[in-house]
């Protein structure tokens, strides 16, 4: 499994907490005063849990697979994104978590987490058939880019998460500057296939971690 290196300020972390100097203890016995920054991103250790902690130990998240509030009049075509996460042998991985961040149909990102559509969702492969499902609206184009989803993927066996992007088979992706950085033979690994059903548009996208058709992941830090 490899990653494609990208350049640009939007794709680099603003700081590395591993390089921060140790801080002296305060009078209260803590060295976590002020703005301390996040701990390193890990799916295993130092606070170990087998697989991912989401929905374990009584934890529940308000973020879910339904990215549009029921009954709302959010603009844009409604769609379902569905697929699996496959290992090098083509077998489904049963404890992966997928997070998606996207603009709305007008190509702008929401800054209101309480809005009927805020552009952020989370799915997992713990369902029947190890299939993740996300229900959202089709994103609009932004800044010369083709419509796309930004995806965070975490699973057991990864020391940190992976970043990739999902494009749509029924869109003109030829002028997208990010997709142009990917070798032409591998661009199809980033494109979700559309299926029109009586219940609306369904896009199918499998993440392939290794082997033939391995999904392109990006080094965004």
C-alpha positions in Angstrom: 0.0 0.0 0.0 1.5 3.3 -1.0 0.6 7.0 -1.0 0.8 9.7 -3.6 2.7 12.8 -2.3 0.9 16.1 -2.7 2.1 19.7 -2.3 0.2 22.7 -1.1 -0.6 24.3 2.2 -4.1 22.8 2.4 -2.7 19.3 2.5 -0.1 19.7 5.2 -0.6 19.5 9.0 -0.2 22.8 10.8 2.0 21.2 13.5 3.3 18.0 14.9 2.6 17.4 18.6 5.4 14.8 18.7 7.9 17.7 18.3 6.5 19.9 21.0 8.8 20.2 24.0 7.7 18.8 27.3 6.0 21.4 29.5 6.7 21.7 33.3 4.0 20.7 35.7 1.7 23.5 36.9 0.8 24.0 40.5 -2.2 21.8 39.9 0.1 18.9 38.8 -0.7 19.0 35.1 1.4 20.0 32.1 -1.6 20.4 29.9 -2.1 24.1 30.4 -3.3 26.3 27.6 -3.7 25.2 24.1 -1.9 21.8 23.9 -2.7 20.4 20.5 -4.0 16.9 19.7 -2.2 13.7 20.5 -0.9 11.7 17.6 -3.5 10.0 15.4 -3.4 6.2 16.1 -5.7 3.3 15.8 -3.6 1.2 18.2 -1.9 2.4 21.4 -0.9 3.9 23.6 -4.5 3.7 24.8 -5.0 0.3 23.3 -8.3 -0.9 21.9 -8.7 -3.8 19.5 -9.7 -2.2 16.3 -11.5 1.2 16.6 -13.1 2.7 19.7 -16.1 4.0 17.9 -19.3 2.6 19.5 -17.3 0.5 22.0 -17.3 1.0 25.8 -20.6 2.8 25.6 -19.3 5.6 23.3 -21.8 7.1 20.9 -21.3 9.8 18.3 -23.8 12.3 17.0 -22.1 12.0 13.7 -23.6 9.3 11.5 -24.1 7.9 8.1 -27.2 10.1 7.4 -25.6 13.4 6.5 -28.9 15.1 5.6 -31.4 15.9 8.3 -34.7 13.9 7.7 -37.4 16.2 6.3 -35.1 19.0 5.5 -35.2 20.9 2.2 -31.4 20.8 1.6 -30.6 21.6 -2.1 -28.9 19.0 -4.3 -29.3 15.5 -5.6 -29.7 13.0 -2.8 -27.4 9.9 -3.1 -26.3 6.9 -1.3 -22.6 5.9 -1.2 -22.0 2.2 -0.6 -19.1 -0.2 -0.7 -16.6 -2.4 1.2 -13.0 -2.1 2.4 -11.0 -5.1 0.9 -7.7 -6.5 1.9 -5.0 -7.8 -0.5 -6.8 -11.0 -1.0 -10.1 -9.3 -1.9 -11.7 -10.2 1.4 -13.8 -7.6 3.2 -12.4 -5.9 6.3 -15.0 -5.9 9.1 -14.0 -3.1 11.4 -13.1 -0.2 9.1 -14.4 3.3 9.7 -14.9 5.9 7.0 -15.3 9.6 7.5 -16.4 12.0 4.7 -16.1 15.7 4.4 -17.7 17.6 1.5 -19.2 20.8 0.3 -22.9 21.2 -0.5 -24.4 21.2 -3.9 -23.3 24.9 -4.3 -19.7 24.0 -3.8 -19.3 25.7 -0.4 -18.4 24.1 2.9 -20.8 24.6 5.9 -19.4 26.2 9.0 -22.5 25.4 11.0 -22.4 22.0 12.7 -26.1 22.3 13.6 -27.3 22.9 10.0 -29.5 20.3 8.3 -26.5 19.5 6.1 -23.1 20.2 7.6 -21.0 18.1 5.1 -19.6 15.6 7.6 -20.5 12.0 8.0 -19.2 8.7 9.4 -19.8 5.1 8.2 -18.4 1.7 9.1 -18.2 -1.9 7.9 -19.7 -3.6 10.9 -23.0 -4.1 9.0 -24.3 -7.2 7.2 -21.9 -8.0 4.4 -19.3 -5.7 5.8 -20.7 -2.8 3.7 -20.5 0.8 4.7 -23.3 3.2 3.7 -23.5 7.0 3.7 -26.5 9.1 2.6 -25.7 12.6 1.5 -26.1 15.1 -1.3 -23.9 15.3 -4.4 -21.2 17.9 -3.8 -20.8 20.8 -6.2 -17.6 21.7 -8.0 -15.3 24.0 -6.1 -12.4 26.2 -7.4 -11.9 24.4 -10.7 -12.1 20.9 -9.1 -14.5 18.2 -10.1 -17.1 17.3 -7.5 -15.5 15.0 -4.9 -15.6 13.7 -1.4 -12.6 13.9 1.0 -12.3 10.6 2.8 -10.6 9.6 6.0 -10.2 5.8 6.5 -9.1 4.0 9.7 -9.0 0.3 10.5 -7.2 -2.3 12.6 -3.6 -2.7 11.5 -3.0 0.9 10.5 -0.8 3.0 12.8 -2.5 6.1 11.4 -5.4 6.9 9.2 -5.4 7.2 5.4 -6.6 10.0 3.2 -8.1 9.8 -0.3 -10.8 11.3 -2.5 -13.9 9.9 -4.3 -15.0 11.3 -7.6 -18.2 10.4 -9.5 -18.4 8.4 -12.7 -21.1 10.7 -14.3 -19.1 13.9 -13.9 -16.4 15.3 -16.2 -13.3 14.7 -14.1 -10.8 15.4 -16.9 -9.9 18.9 -15.7 -9.5 18.2 -12.0 -6.0 19.3 -11.0 -5.6 16.8 -8.1 -6.8 13.8 -10.2 -4.3 14.9 -12.9 -1.5 14.2 -10.4 -2.5 10.5 -10.3 -1.1 8.2 -13.1 -3.9 7.7 -15.7 -4.0 4.0 -15.2 -4.8 4.4 -11.5 -7.4 7.2 -11.7 -10.3 4.7 -11.9 -9.5 3.6 -8.3 -10.8 7.0 -7.2 -14.1 7.0 -9.1 -17.4 5.8 -7.7 -19.7 4.0 -10.1 -23.3 5.3 -10.4 -26.3 3.1 -10.4 -29.8 4.6 -10.8 -32.4 2.8 -8.7 -36.1 3.3 -7.8 -34.9 4.8 -4.5 -32.5 7.2 -6.2 -28.8 7.4 -7.1 -26.5 4.9 -5.6 -22.7 5.2 -6.0 -20.6 2.1 -5.4 -17.0 2.5 -4.2 -14.7 -0.2 -2.8 -11.5 0.7 -1.0 -8.8 -1.8 -2.0 -6.0 -1.8 0.4 -3.5 -3.8 -1.6 -3.2 -5.9 -4.8 -4.8 -5.3 -8.2 -6.7 -2.1 -8.4 -5.3 -0.8 -5.1 -6.9 2.5 -4.2 -4.7 5.6 -4.4 -4.1 7.1 -1.0 -2.5 10.5 -0.5 0.3 11.7 1.7 -1.4 14.8 3.0 1.1 15.8 5.7 
